[in-house]
Amino acid sequence: MKSRFSESLDAALETLTGLRALEPKVEEAAALVLACLKSGGKLLVCGNGGSAADSNHMATEFTCRFQNDRRPYPAISLTADGGLLTAIGNDYTFQDLFGRQVRAYGKAGDVLIALTTSGKSRNVLTALEEAKRLGVKTIAFLGKGGGFTKGAADIELQVEGTVTARIQEAHKFLIHAICELVEPGLEKES
């Protein structure tokens, strides 16, 4: 009988191996991010719960650095300001948390990166809709079939599977894969 650890490890390996099918979309997403940053645009990143933490992590990789020393690039996690989030949630609705910030910070030439393991985060969908209205390009990290968010982004990185933890692990891998593809192009700009 397998241990719970072995079962989890096998499931993680299966999920990560399934990401090979996303390689063309990952390369497309990386090219979009690189073009945005090289042309003076910024990244806006959002998600709920674990995806909020991943949003913070991704923004940090670009504003601080990923692996190599280089100049910082503008990447804003829309989950990072507790005062702003609680004000929007209180004065408007939880659904407006990210869309309102996209409206405040986004402009054509920017890229919104939205993460949702379920595909059923109304505030993420609202952010994607607001971004499209403003001419902001969009990348969505999805799971669980994409939910009602499927089809809302310019580029979708949909992880197959139904277990939130495995989807989040795959999203983290995809974040790092995009950083690995983008960083050499940013170093040339330093």
N, C-alpha and C positions, 0 to 999 in steps of 0.2 A: 504494500500500500504506500502511495506517495505521501510525503509530508505536505502540509499546507504551503510551506516555503517552496518546495519543488513545483507544486502546482502553479503557484504565482509566477515563479521564474519561467516555467514553460509557457504560460499565457503571455507574459511580457515578451518573450522571444518571438512567439507567433505574431503578436501585434506589430512588433518592430520589423520583423521580416516582411510583413505585408505592406510596409511603407515603400518598398521598392517600386510599386505601381505608381506612386506619387512623384517619382523623380522628375518627370517633365514639368509638372506643376510647381514643384519646389524650385527648380531652376527658373521658371517664369516669375515666381514670387520674388526670388533673390534679385533677378534683373530689374524688376519694378522698384524694389527697395533701393538698389544701387543707383538707378537713374534718378529717383526722387532725391536722395541725399546729395548726389553730385550736382544736381541742378539747383540746390538751395532750398529744397522742400524739407518737410519734417515728417516724422512718423508719429501717429497717434495710436495708442494701443489700449485695448480694454477687454475685460472679462469679469466674471463673478466668481467668488470663492477661490478655489485653487487656481482657476484661470485668471483671477485678479493678481494673484502672486506671480503667475507666469507673465502677465502683462508688465508688472513691475520689473521682473527679471529681464525681459526682452528690451525694454526701454533702457535699462542700465547698460546692457551689452553695447549699445550704440552711443550713449552719452558719455559713458566712462571709457570702456574698451572691452573687446572680447578677448583675444589672445595676445595681440601685439600692441605696442605703444603707437598711438596715432592721435590725430586731433579729434576732439569730441564732435559728435553730430547730434542734431536736435531730435530727440525722441521723448515723447511725453506719455507717461502712463496715466490714463484717465481715471485710474482707481486710487491714486496716491494721496489725494487731498481729502482727508476725513471731514474737514469743515465744509468744503464745497459739496461733497457727496451728501452729507446730512442736510444741508440747506436745500439742495435740489430735491432730494427725497421728501422733505417736509413741505416745501413751498410749492412743489409741482407734484411729480409722482416718481416712484422708483423706476418706472419705464423710461423716464426722461434723463436719468443719471448721466448717460454717455452722449446721447444725442444733443443735449444742450451744450456740452463741452465741445463736441465736434463743430457745432454751430459757432461757438466762440473762437476756437483755435484753428479750424480747418479752412483751407483754401485750395483752389485748383493747383495741382502739382504736388500736394501732400498725399500720403498713403495712410489709411486707417487699417490697422490689423486688429481683428476681433476674434476672441477665443470663446468658444462655448462647447463643452463636452456633450451636452444634450441637444444642442441646436434649438433649444426652447427657452432662450433668454430674451424676453421682450425688450429689455434695455439694450442688448447687443443688436437686435434687429433694428430698433429705432436709430441707433448710431449708424448702422450701415445705410439705412434709408436717407438719413440726413447727409451723410457723406456723398451719396450719389447725387442728391439735390444740389450740392455745392461743387460738384465736379472733382471730388476727392476720390482717388482710386482706392479699391478695397481688396483686402485679403481676409478670408475667414478660415480659421482652424475649427473644424467641426468633428463631431463624433455621433454615434448612435443613429446613423442614417441621415443626419443633417437637420432633422426636425423641420419646423416651419422657417428656419433660417436658410435652408438649402435653396440655392438659386439667387440669393440676395447680394452676393459678392462677385467682383470681377474674377477673382481667383479663389477657388475653394480647395483646401487641403483636408479632405474628409478621411478620418481614421476609421477603419472598419472595427467593429466590436461593440459590446454593450456594457463593459465594465469601466466605470468612471476612472478608476485608478490607472488602468492600462491605457486609456485614451489620454489622460493627462501626461503619463510618462512619454507617450508617443509625441504629444504636442511639444513637450520639452525637447525631445530629440530633434523635431522639425525646426524649432527655434534655433538650436545650435547649428543645425545643418545650413540654415539660411545665413546665419552669422559667418560660418566658415566660407560660404560662397561669396558673400558681400565684402568681407574685410579686405581681401587683397586689392580690390578696386578702390577702397577708401584709402588704403595706405599710399597709393599712388598720388592721391590728392593732398596728402599731409604737407 
